[in-house]
């Protein structure tokens, strides 16, 4: 099949951030500082009238079980704290693309959303093992498939009714490279670099499908992202996604340098799947030690 990429694809790669996403660079830059200086988040939100009302609305959700309604960002901060307020902000920024149905990718309406949210929640808990904050991990997981939405919008401009096969999450990246000449990870990276987003954020996203190429500085978090995507896709797409025990490479498990105490914060199927990988890693380490001995 011929490469489908044309001038419209390259135009999409050069679009500036618009609407809510104009706040993304400032938030990601200041993300590691929010716990110590929560006013930084409020200052950024005050500058974007498209974001603040949505964040306040979410902060009033019954999920947080607060009897006192929030009318201002400061009240939201007082009620739910900086960690949850930051997560709501990131969700607000990501909302428009995460709720775009990836019909060209043969996903059901909620599946792509579910994978991104679950990946973010997993990486939030595992990221401190890689030396970055849980909020940085959450942001990386939430935006890991951003390039896929760019490709979806591009495919919708074509006359051909192109649709990917219903296949596992990682096979889709191979389809992208074979049919468009560029995978979603590289697509996202080109855009994120142009937008001036920080390297801690875009580098793991760039190498999510081949984490061992991320370099020593980003190796652990990129391997954790890859593992989190495997687990999220397995839970969300059980009809096509293989068991991560069979698909996660041993070298990636080693590269993750996981603090397994964080594993106990996980729940349900993710914890079961990760327990299996833990056993595999333990056996591999024992085997290495015997070989060295």
N, C-alpha and C positions, 0 to 999 in steps of 0.2 A: 504494500500500500504506500502511496506517495506521502511525503511529509506534508502535513496540513498547515504548517505555519505560514502566515503571510503578514502583510504590513499591519493589519489590525492587531496581530499578536504583539508585535514590537511596540505599537502605540500603547497598548495596555501596560507594557513594562515601564513606560515613561510617564504614566499618569501620576500627578502629585497626590498626597493624601488629602482627602476631602471630608467634610462634615465632622463626625465624631473622631475619626482617625487623625485629625490634625493635632490632637492632644497626645497621641501615642508615644512619640519620641520623648517628650518631656517627662511623661510618666515612667517610661522604661529607664530613662537616665537616673531619675531620682528614686526608683523603686527600692534599692537597698537602704535608703535613708528614712523611709516612711515610719518605721517603728520608733525611731529616735526623734524624728521631726515630722509628726503627722500634719502639721500646718502646711507642709510643702504640697501635699496632695490637695488640700482645700484650695490653696492658691492657684494650682493648675486648673482645677475644676471650675473655679469662678470665672476663668477666661474663656470657657467654652459653654455657651448657653444651650447647646444641643445635648450635652452630657449630663449636666447637673440635675435637671428634672427627672431623667430616667433613673439616675442613681438614688435620688430621694424616694422615688416611687418604689423601687426594689427594696430599699431599707425599711419601708413600712410594711413589707410582706409579713404575713402571719408566721412564716418560717422562723423569724427571730423572736416571736412571742413577747413583744414589748407592748405594754398597755398604753404607753405614751407615744403619740404620733410624732414623726419627724417633719418639721416644716423647713428646716435649713440643713445645710451640710454639717454644720457644727453639731446640731442636735443628733444627726445620724452618727457622727463620730462618737459622741457621748453614749449613744444607745448601743451600738454594735461593735465599736472599736475599730482601730485602724486596719487590722488584718482583713476583717470581713468587708469593710468599706472599700478597700483596695481591690478585693476580688470582684465586688459588684461593679466597680469602675471598669475593670478589665472586661467583664462580661458585657457591659454596656458598649464598650468600644468594639467588641467582636460580634455583637448581636446581629448586625445587618448581614454580614457574610455567613455567619454560622447558621442563620435561619434560611439561607438560600438553598432550595432543594438541589441536590446534585443528581439530577435526573439523567444526565449524560453518563454518569458513573454507575448507573443502575442501582443507586441507593434508594431505599425507602425514605420518605421525608425526614424522619427523625434520626436515621442511622448516623449520618455524618455529624450531626450535633452531638449525639450520644458518645461517639468515639472521641471527639475533641474535649468534651466535658470530662469524661472519664480519664483520658490521658492527662488532663490538667490536674485533676484531683490526685491521681497516682503520683505524678511528678512533684506536686506540692509536698507530699510526704517523704519522697525519696531524695529530693534535690539537696538537702543539707549534707548528705553523704558525699556529694561532689564539691562541697565548699562554697555553694551559693545559697541564697536565702530561699525559703519555701515559696515566697511570693514570686521570685524570679522563675523558679521551676514551674509554678502555676501558669505564668504568662507564656513561657515557651511551649508548654503542653497545649494551651488553649489555641495558640496561633500556628501550631505545627503544620496544619493542612491549608493554610491561607492560600498558597499557590494553586491548590486544587480548585478553589472558587474562581480564581483568575482564569484558569483554563476552561472551566465550565462556562463562564460568561463569553469567552472567546469562541468556543465551539457553538454557542447559540447564535453567533453571527454568520455561521456558514450555512450554505444551502443544503448540504448533505445531512441526512438524519443520522449523524454519527453517534454511536453509543458503545460504551465499553462492555465487555462481557461481565456477567456477574461472577466475580472471582475474588480471591483473597486480596487484602489491602495492599500488600507489597507487590503483587503482580500488576496492580494498576500503575505503579511507577514505571514498570517496564513497558507497559502499553503507551504511556505518555512519551517516553523517550523514543519508542519505535515509530509512533504515529505523528508526533508533534516535533520531535527532535530535541525536546527539553522536558525534564521531569518537573513535577510540582515543587520539589524542594529547591531546585535551581531557579525556577520562576520566582518563587517567593524571595529568595536571597537577592536577586537582581533588584527587585523593588525595594526591599528593606534597606539595602545599601544606599540606593538613591534617596530614600527618605531619611537617611542619617540615623538609623536605629543602631543601638549598641551591639558590639560584637558578641557579648555573652548571650544575646538573644538570637541573633540570626545564624551564628555558626553552628549550633546544634541542629537547628532547623535545616540548614544546608546539607548536613551530613547525616540526617536521621536514618537514611536507608543504607549507609555505609559508614557507620560511626567510627570504625578504626582509622579512617582517614582524617578525622577531625583535628589531629595534633594533640600533643600532651596536655596543653592548657585546657582544652575543651573535651578531652576524651571521656572522662567519667560522666559528665552530665549528658553528653551525646549518647553514650551507651545506655544510660538510664532512660533517656527519651525513647530510644529504640525499643527497650524492654517494655516501657509503659504503653507504647503504641501496640506492640504485640498483644499485651494483656487486654487492652481496651478493645481491640478489633476482635479478639477471640470471644470476649464476653458479648459484644454487640452483634457480630456476624457469625454465629455458630454454624450456620449452614455452609459457609465457604472458607472460613478462616481455620487453618490447622492449629492443633494444640501447640502453644508456644514452647512447651517442653521439647517438641520435635523441630522447631524452627529457629529458636534463638541460638545463635552461634556461641559455643563455649568461650571463644575469645572475647565476645561482647560482654558476657557475664563477668569475666575477669576484669575487663576494662572498666566496668561500672564501679568497681571498688566499693561495693555497697556496704553500708553500715546496717547490718541485719536487725539491729534494734528498731530501725524505722519500719521494717517489714511488719512488725506486730501492730502498727497503726492501721494497716490495711484490713479490709473486711470482705466477707463473701467470696465470690469466685476469684477475685484478684488475689486474695490471700492464698487460696488453694493453689492456684497456678504458680504463684511466686514461691510457695513452699516447695513445689516440685523442682523448680529451677534451683532453689537453694540446695536441695539434696544433690542435684547434678553437679553444682559448683563445688560442693564439699568433696564429692568423689573425685572430681578432677584435681583438686588441690592435694588430696591424699595421694593420688596417682603420681602427681608431679614430685611430691616429696619422696615417694618410694624410688622414683627414677633417679632423682638427684642423689639419694642415699646409695 
